[in-house]
Amino acid sequence: MARGMPHHNRWIQGRYGVGKNLPHFVLLCYLCQFVTGHIRYSIPEEMKKGSLIGNFAQDLGLDLKRLRSGQARLVSGESVQYVELKADKGVLVVKERIDREQLCGDTTPCSISFEMILENPMELHQITIEITDINDNYPTFKRDSMHFEISETASTGARFSLISAEDLDVGVNGLRDYFLSDNDNFILKQHSNADEKKYAEMVLQKPLDRETNPNLSLKLIAVDGGTPQRSGTVNINVAVLDVNDNAPVFNQSIYKVVVTEMSPIDSYVTTVKASDADFGSNGIVTYYFSDIDSALGNLFKIDENTGEIYVKGDVDYEKDKKYELRIDAKDKGGLTDSSKVVIEIADINDNAPFISVMSFTSPLSEDSPPGTTIGIINVKDVDSGDNGQV
């Protein structure tokens, strides 16, 4: 505890200042040029009630008998509520809790002043107590979290302002630095206002990729310079906005399927599937036949939303035993991928044998020997395999 040594003045100073309107008792003392003393003490805030501030009797050169005979008492304003005079011991002690932040805010130095009066003869002594700061406050943010929506095409070097923390302490105990939690995309830049208050920005140093990491969770940490050091934290949530930077991709380059000929209209054939790593509308895929003017469009159809392929017309093995369909998958941004569907047609016994007479001898002579060729016929069945055997 630093104690000020008393000094004697022939004028009143301190809380009233020179030339200001003075209370009557002070004015009388001024006119009479009573000897006055001025002592100054320095104590930390938040001292316990009853804690010693200083031995004013010793510092002013007063004995205890003089304090009793002069009915020593403290006067002047609200400051007296914080201090108690122990005349029997000649000391000042803490009467009420002193909170520097409540008393002075961010004003420094912070002090309270009051007068001690003695009578018979009258004396006036001014006492000033400087309240020094202790690190009893944490840096705090006004919100628990911040939310950013940033496009994945945002350029490196893009800056994003962050909310500032407040620390009611002053000096070395006040706010000192900001830190950003470890991440691959952002770094922290700190700046100071004209009043020396610090603020921070988040700077993009590596491009964002929604497909790799659609959401980033960071923390901004504010620390003070006190001992022990205190800190405050706010959460930063970054939602990465999608751009159409990914094309659809089929899960197979070739799809193979067997369809029985003469299958009814709307019979299911197969389903093609393409995925798009983009988000939202950029990830919506539609399906088309690559050659929309092809005659195959009369035989098959595709659901543009699901990729399901169905029979649309008459599929006849005897006309074509295999079909190849080229399919495009397209996203809303126009990016595409292609695949092929090979459809083999399975034969059914849908054709009767066909008999044709190629040659026939008539009339036949009655003396024709056995084995004489009478006629030649041709039997055909356009079905395949066992269905075509006659």
Residue pairs with C-beta under 8 A, 6 or more apart in sequence:
1 41
1 42
1 43
1 52
1 53
1 54
2 41
2 42
3 39
3 41
3 42
3 54
3 55
3 59
4 39
4 40
4 41
4 42
4 59
4 128
5 39
5 59
6 37
6 38
6 39
6 59
6 60
6 61
6 125
7 37
7 38
8 35
8 36
8 37
8 38
9 36
9 37
9 38
10 33
10 35
10 36
11 18
11 30
12 18
12 22
12 26
12 29
12 30
12 36
12 124
12 126
13 38
13 126
14 38
14 113
14 126
14 128
15 76
15 77
15 113
15 114
15 126
15 128
16 22
16 26
22 30
23 76
25 117
25 124
26 115
26 124
29 36
29 122
29 124
32 122
34 121
34 122
34 123
34 124
35 123
36 123
36 124
36 125
36 126
37 60
37 123
37 125
37 126
38 125
38 126
38 127
38 128
39 54
39 56
39 59
39 60
39 125
39 126
39 127
39 128
40 127
40 128
40 129
40 130
41 53
41 54
41 92
41 127
41 128
41 129
41 130
42 129
42 130
42 132
43 51
43 53
43 94
43 98
43 129
43 130
43 131
43 132
44 131
44 132
44 133
44 134
45 98
45 99
45 100
45 101
45 103
45 131
45 132
45 133
45 134
45 136
46 97
46 98
46 99
46 134
46 136
47 94
47 98
48 94
49 93
49 94
49 95
49 96
49 97
50 93
50 94
51 93
51 94
52 91
52 92
52 93
53 83
53 91
53 92
53 93
53 94
53 129
54 91
54 92
55 90
55 91
56 62
56 85
56 90
56 91
56 92
56 116
56 125
56 127
57 63
57 64
57 67
57 89
57 90
57 91
58 90
60 125
62 90
62 118
64 87
64 88
64 89
64 90
66 118
67 87
67 88
67 90
67 118
68 87
68 88
69 120
70 118
70 119
70 120
70 123
71 118
71 119
71 120
72 85
72 87
72 116
72 117
72 118
73 85
73 116
73 117
74 80
74 83
74 85
74 114
74 115
74 116
74 127
75 114
75 115
75 116
75 117
76 113
76 114
76 115
77 114
79 112
79 113
79 114
80 114
81 95
81 96
82 94
82 95
82 96
82 98
82 112
82 129
83 92
83 93
83 94
83 95
83 112
83 114
83 127
83 129
84 92
84 93
84 94
84 95
85 92
85 116
86 92
86 93
92 127
92 129
98 131
100 110
100 131
100 132
100 133
100 134
100 170
101 137
101 168
101 169
103 110
103 112
103 131
104 110
104 131
105 168
106 168
106 170
108 133
108 170
108 171
109 130
110 130
110 131
110 132
110 133
111 128
111 129
111 130
111 131
112 128
112 129
112 131
113 126
113 127
113 128
113 129
114 126
114 127
115 124
115 125
115 126
115 127
116 124
116 125
116 126
116 127
117 123
117 124
117 125
118 124
118 125
133 169
133 170
133 171
133 173
134 169
134 173
134 226
135 169
135 173
135 224
135 226
135 227
135 228
135 230
136 169
137 167
137 168
137 169
137 173
137 230
138 167
138 224
138 230
138 231
138 232
139 165
139 166
139 167
139 175
139 222
139 223
139 224
139 230
139 231
139 232
140 165
140 166
140 167
140 232
141 163
141 164
141 165
141 166
141 220
141 222
141 232
141 233
141 234
142 163
142 166
143 163
143 234
144 234
144 235
145 234
145 235
145 236
145 237
146 162
146 163
146 220
146 234
146 235
146 236
146 237
147 237
147 239
148 160
148 236
148 237
148 238
148 239
149 238
149 239
149 241
150 158
150 160
150 204
150 208
150 238
150 239
150 240
150 241
151 208
151 240
151 241
151 243
152 207
152 208
152 209
152 210
152 240
152 241
152 242
152 243
152 245
153 207
153 243
153 245
154 204
154 207
154 208
155 204
156 204
156 205
156 206
156 207
157 203
157 204
157 205
158 203
158 204
159 189
159 201
159 202
159 203
159 204
160 201
160 202
160 203
160 204
161 199
161 201
161 202
162 178
162 199
162 200
162 201
162 202
162 220
162 234
162 236
163 234
164 197
164 198
164 199
164 200
165 175
165 178
165 222
165 232
165 234
166 175
167 173
167 174
167 175
167 222
167 224
169 224
169 226
172 225
172 226
173 224
173 225
173 226
174 224
174 225
175 197
175 198
175 222
175 223
175 224
176 198
176 223
176 224
176 225
177 190
177 198
177 222
177 223
178 188
178 190
178 198
178 200
178 220
178 221
178 222
178 223
179 188
179 220
179 221
179 223
180 186
180 187
180 188
180 200
180 202
180 218
180 219
180 220
180 221
181 218
181 219
181 220
181 221
183 216
183 218
184 206
185 204
185 205
185 206
185 207
185 208
185 216
186 202
186 203
186 204
186 205
186 216
186 218
187 202
187 203
187 205
188 200
188 201
188 202
188 203
188 220
189 200
189 201
189 202
189 203
190 198
190 199
190 200
190 201
191 198
191 199
191 200
191 201
192 198
192 199
193 199
200 220
202 218
202 236
208 216
208 238
208 240
209 240
210 240
210 241
210 242
210 243
210 278
210 279
211 245
211 246
211 277
211 278
213 240
214 239
214 240
214 242
214 279
215 237
215 238
215 239
215 240
216 236
216 237
216 238
216 240
217 235
217 236
217 237
217 238
218 235
218 236
218 237
218 238
219 233
219 234
219 235
219 236
220 233
220 234
220 236
221 231
221 232
221 233
222 231
222 232
222 233
223 229
223 230
223 231
224 230
224 231
242 278
242 279
242 280
242 282
242 283
243 278
243 282
244 278
244 282
244 331
244 332
244 333
244 335
245 278
246 276
246 277
246 278
246 282
246 283
246 335
247 276
247 331
247 335
247 336
247 337
248 274
248 275
248 276
248 285
248 329
248 330
248 331
248 335
248 336
248 337
249 274
249 275
249 276
249 337
250 272
250 273
250 274
250 327
250 329
250 337
250 338
250 339
251 273
251 274
251 275
252 272
252 273
252 339
253 339
253 340
254 339
254 340
254 341
254 342
255 270
255 272
255 339
255 340
255 341
255 342
256 341
256 342
256 344
257 269
257 270
257 341
257 342
257 343
257 344
258 343
258 344
258 345
258 346
259 267
259 269
259 311
259 315
259 343
259 344
259 345
259 346
260 345
260 346
260 348
261 315
261 316
261 317
261 318
261 345
261 346
261 347
261 348
261 350
262 314
262 315
262 316
262 348
262 350
263 311
263 315
264 311
265 311
265 312
265 313
266 310
266 311
266 312
267 310
267 311
268 308
268 309
268 310
269 300
269 309
269 310
269 311
269 341
269 343
270 308
270 309
270 341
271 306
271 307
271 308
271 309
272 287
272 302
272 307
272 309
272 327
272 329
272 339
272 341
273 307
274 285
274 287
274 307
274 329
274 337
274 339
275 285
276 282
276 283
276 284
276 285
276 331
276 335
277 283
278 331
278 333
281 332
282 331
282 332
282 333
283 331
284 331
284 332
285 329
285 330
285 331
286 304
286 305
286 329
286 330
286 331
287 302
287 303
287 304
287 305
287 306
287 307
287 327
287 328
287 329
287 330
288 302
288 304
288 327
288 328
288 330
289 296
289 297
289 300
289 302
289 325
289 326
289 327
289 328
290 326
290 327
290 328
290 338
291 326
296 323
296 325
297 312
298 312
298 313
299 311
299 312
299 313
299 314
299 315
299 323
300 309
300 310
300 311
300 312
300 313
300 323
300 325
300 343
301 309
301 310
301 312
302 308
302 309
302 310
302 327
303 309
303 310
307 327
307 329
309 325
309 341
315 345
316 345
317 345
317 346
317 347
317 348
317 383
317 384
318 347
318 351
318 382
318 383
320 345
321 344
321 345
322 342
322 343
322 344
322 345
323 342
323 343
323 345
324 340
324 341
324 342
324 343
325 340
325 341
325 343
326 338
326 339
326 340
326 341
327 338
327 339
327 340
327 341
328 336
328 337
328 338
329 336
329 337
329 338
329 339
330 336
347 383
347 384
347 385
347 387
348 383
348 387
349 383
349 387
350 383
351 381
351 382
351 383
351 387
352 381
353 379
353 380
353 381
353 390
354 379
354 380
354 381
354 382
355 377
355 378
355 379
356 377
356 378
356 379
356 380
357 375
357 376
357 377
357 378
358 375
358 376
358 377
358 378
359 375
359 376
360 374
360 375
360 376
361 373
361 374
361 375
364 372
364 374
379 390
380 390
381 387
381 388
381 389
381 390
382 388
